[in-house]
Structures are given as structure tokens and as C-alpha cells.
Amino acid sequence: MKDIVIMYSLAGLTILLGFFALLKQKIYMAQDSGEPIEVQIPFLGKLRTNIPAIVIVFLGCALALITFIESYPPDKVEWIIKGRFQSELPEEIDWSTGELRVFPTDFDPRVYPNGSFEIHCYLPKGKTFEDVIEWIDFTLQDASVKIYPKEEYEKFFVDSASSKLAKHTKTSRDYKPITVERW
């Protein structure tokens, strides 16, 4: 997000500098005839050239357009994966001290103090969470659990009681409480 703001700022600054240069209106003369160079620009008509300023404005616009296209990749769908970790031991656990990892790693996993977790991700349209994610791993200082989403999804349709998956939609998965095993 920080990169996007920087790129839009650079694009805006470039456009402003170009417009400032256009307002200064230094006109370039043709070397052979000594007359002002004119350029026909669609929707604007003929302009006496200030080629460097026009190039700067167009570069700023191009930078803004490229940033916009790259920051909002097409054909991506937001997925939300939810669940909760639990322990069979009576002691109180601060679940937020654990590490929730997802492979591949370009996702946003979060664990809350009560043991709830959420994974937010944007996947290519037509792909499911199970197509992209190989495993989810949660580790505490002396306990851990590993989930294989594809395996749990397949179990859900064979025998839903044996699966860790509680319910699913086109863009979400809700897991049953998952017991963390002590070492």
C-alpha cells in the first residue's frame, strides 16, 4: 500500500511539474524555418510545442495509469478462511503468541487472543483455496497443528464428521475448532 501511495505521489508531482512548464510556455522554433513548431493534439487542437513539458505530463499520466493497473490486479477474488484453535489442557493460552503460517506465504494470516484465526487472500478467479494452499501451520512454544486444506476439503464430502472443515462457500471456508497438540 505504501508503494502505491509513493507511485501516485510521483505521478501527481510529474503531472504538476509538466503543467507548470506548459504554463511557462517556452516555445520551440524549427531550426530550418525559424517558425514556432505546432503539434495537433486530439481534443485540444493545435498547440505550439513545448515538447519537454508535454512529455513530462504524458509520463506522469502513464505512471499513474500503470500504478492503477498494477495495484488492482484483474480477475482476483477475495477469500476469507476462518477457524479457531483449542487445547485440551485446562490452562489459559494466549493464542496470539503463536505463529500462523500459510504455504505459499503471500497471504495475511491472523490469530486472535481467544484462538480464532482468519486468513485473507486474493486468489485468481476460478481457483479455490485448496488449489493454491498446500498447508496451514500453527505453532506455539510447545504445541502445534498442521492442516492440509485439500485433504480436509475432500474428507468433508466423504465423511464431514472426520473433516476439520465445518462449512464452505464459493469464497470462504470455516473450520471446526482445531485441537493443538502438545509435544
C-alpha positions as CSV (number, residue, x, y, z in Angstrom):
1,M,0.0,0.0,0.0
2,K,2.9,2.3,0.8
3,D,4.4,1.7,-2.7
4,I,1.1,2.7,-4.3
5,V,0.9,6.0,-2.4
6,I,4.5,6.7,-3.4
7,M,3.9,6.0,-7.1
8,Y,0.7,8.1,-7.2
9,S,2.6,10.9,-5.5
10,L,5.3,10.7,-8.1
11,A,2.8,10.6,-10.9
12,G,0.9,13.7,-9.5
13,L,4.2,15.6,-9.0
14,T,5.3,14.8,-12.5
15,I,1.9,15.9,-13.9
16,L,2.0,19.2,-11.9
17,L,5.6,19.9,-13.0
18,G,4.6,19.3,-16.6
19,F,1.6,21.7,-16.4
20,F,3.8,24.3,-14.7
21,A,6.3,24.0,-17.6
22,L,3.4,24.3,-20.0
23,L,2.2,27.5,-18.3
24,K,5.7,29.0,-18.6
25,Q,5.1,28.3,-22.3
26,K,8.6,28.3,-23.7
27,I,8.0,27.9,-27.4
28,Y,10.5,25.9,-29.5
29,M,11.3,27.2,-33.0
30,A,12.0,25.0,-36.0
31,Q,15.7,25.2,-37.0
32,D,15.2,25.4,-40.7
33,S,12.3,27.9,-40.9
34,G,12.6,29.7,-37.6
35,E,8.8,29.4,-37.1
36,P,7.1,28.0,-33.9
37,I,6.6,24.3,-34.0
38,E,2.9,23.3,-33.8
39,V,1.5,19.9,-32.8
40,Q,-2.0,18.7,-33.4
41,I,-3.3,17.0,-30.2
42,P,-6.7,15.2,-30.3
43,F,-9.4,17.1,-28.4
44,L,-7.1,20.0,-27.7
45,G,-6.3,21.3,-31.2
46,K,-3.1,22.8,-32.4
47,L,-0.5,23.7,-29.8
48,R,2.7,25.5,-30.2
49,T,5.1,23.0,-28.9
50,N,6.6,22.8,-25.5
51,I,7.7,19.2,-26.1
52,P,9.6,18.6,-22.9
53,A,6.6,19.8,-20.8
54,I,4.1,17.7,-22.9
55,V,6.3,14.6,-22.5
56,I,6.5,15.2,-18.7
57,V,2.7,15.4,-18.4
58,F,2.2,12.3,-20.5
59,L,4.9,10.4,-18.5
60,G,3.1,11.4,-15.3
61,C,-0.2,10.2,-16.7
62,A,1.4,6.9,-17.9
63,L,2.9,6.4,-14.4
64,A,-0.5,6.9,-12.7
65,L,-2.2,4.5,-15.2
66,I,0.5,1.8,-14.7
67,T,0.2,2.1,-10.9
68,F,-3.6,1.9,-11.1
69,I,-3.4,-1.2,-13.3
70,E,-0.8,-2.9,-11.1
71,S,-2.4,-2.1,-7.8
72,Y,-5.8,-3.6,-8.7
73,P,-4.9,-6.9,-10.5
74,P,-7.9,-8.1,-12.6
75,D,-9.6,-11.4,-12.1
76,K,-8.8,-11.8,-8.4
77,V,-11.4,-12.9,-5.8
78,E,-11.1,-12.2,-2.1
79,W,-11.3,-15.4,0.1
80,I,-11.8,-15.5,3.9
81,I,-10.8,-18.5,5.8
82,K,-11.9,-18.7,9.5
83,G,-11.5,-21.1,12.4
84,R,-10.5,-21.4,16.0
85,F,-7.7,-23.2,17.8
86,Q,-8.3,-25.0,21.1
87,S,-6.4,-27.0,23.6
88,E,-7.5,-29.9,25.8
89,L,-5.4,-28.7,28.7
90,P,-7.1,-26.6,31.4
91,E,-4.5,-23.8,31.5
92,E,-5.2,-20.5,29.8
93,I,-3.3,-19.9,26.5
94,D,-2.6,-16.6,24.8
95,W,-3.1,-17.8,21.3
96,S,-1.8,-14.6,19.8
97,T,1.7,-15.5,20.8
98,G,1.6,-18.4,18.3
99,E,2.7,-18.2,14.7
100,L,0.3,-18.9,11.9
101,R,2.0,-19.7,8.7
102,V,0.5,-20.5,5.3
103,F,2.3,-22.0,2.3
104,P,2.6,-20.3,-0.1
105,T,3.3,-17.3,2.1
106,D,1.8,-14.3,0.3
107,F,-1.3,-14.2,2.5
108,D,-2.5,-12.3,5.5
109,P,-3.0,-14.8,8.4
110,R,-4.1,-13.5,11.8
111,V,-4.6,-15.2,15.2
112,Y,-6.6,-13.5,18.0
113,P,-6.1,-14.0,21.7
114,N,-9.2,-16.2,22.0
115,G,-7.8,-18.7,19.5
116,S,-9.8,-17.6,16.5
117,F,-7.9,-17.2,13.2
118,E,-8.6,-15.6,9.9
119,I,-6.7,-15.8,6.6
120,H,-7.5,-13.1,4.0
121,C,-6.2,-13.7,0.5
122,Y,-6.9,-12.8,-3.2
123,L,-6.8,-15.8,-5.5
124,P,-7.1,-15.9,-9.3
125,K,-10.7,-16.2,-10.5
126,G,-11.5,-19.9,-11.0
127,K,-9.1,-21.2,-8.4
128,T,-10.1,-22.4,-5.0
129,F,-8.3,-22.1,-1.7
130,E,-7.4,-25.8,-1.8
131,D,-5.9,-25.4,-5.3
132,V,-3.5,-22.7,-4.1
133,I,-2.7,-23.5,-0.4
134,E,-0.7,-26.6,0.4
135,W,-0.7,-26.3,4.2
136,I,-1.6,-24.1,7.2
137,D,0.7,-24.4,10.2
138,F,0.1,-23.0,13.7
139,T,2.9,-23.2,16.3
140,L,3.1,-22.2,19.9
141,Q,6.1,-22.6,22.2
142,D,5.3,-26.2,23.0
143,A,2.4,-27.2,20.7
144,S,1.5,-27.2,17.1
145,V,-1.0,-28.3,14.5
146,K,-0.8,-28.6,10.7
147,I,-3.8,-28.5,8.4
148,Y,-3.8,-29.7,4.8
149,P,-6.8,-27.8,3.2
150,K,-7.2,-30.0,0.1
151,E,-7.2,-33.2,2.2
152,E,-9.8,-31.7,4.7
153,Y,-12.0,-30.5,1.8
154,E,-12.0,-33.9,0.2
155,K,-12.8,-35.5,3.6
156,F,-15.7,-33.1,4.0
157,F,-17.5,-34.7,1.0
158,V,-16.8,-38.3,2.0
159,D,-17.5,-38.0,5.8
160,S,-18.0,-34.5,7.1
161,A,-17.6,-35.6,10.7
162,S,-14.0,-36.7,10.1
163,S,-13.0,-33.4,8.4
164,K,-11.8,-30.3,10.2
165,L,-13.9,-28.2,7.7
166,A,-17.2,-27.1,9.0
167,K,-18.7,-25.3,6.0
168,H,-17.7,-23.7,2.8
169,T,-18.9,-21.2,0.2
170,K,-17.5,-20.2,-3.2
171,T,-15.1,-17.8,-1.5
172,S,-14.8,-18.8,2.2
173,R,-14.0,-21.7,4.4
174,D,-15.0,-22.1,8.1
175,Y,-13.1,-24.7,10.1
176,K,-14.3,-26.5,13.2
177,P,-12.4,-25.9,16.4
178,I,-8.9,-27.4,15.8
179,T,-7.1,-29.0,18.7
180,V,-3.5,-28.1,19.1
181,E,-1.3,-31.0,20.1
182,R,1.4,-30.6,22.8
183,W,4.8,-32.1,22.1
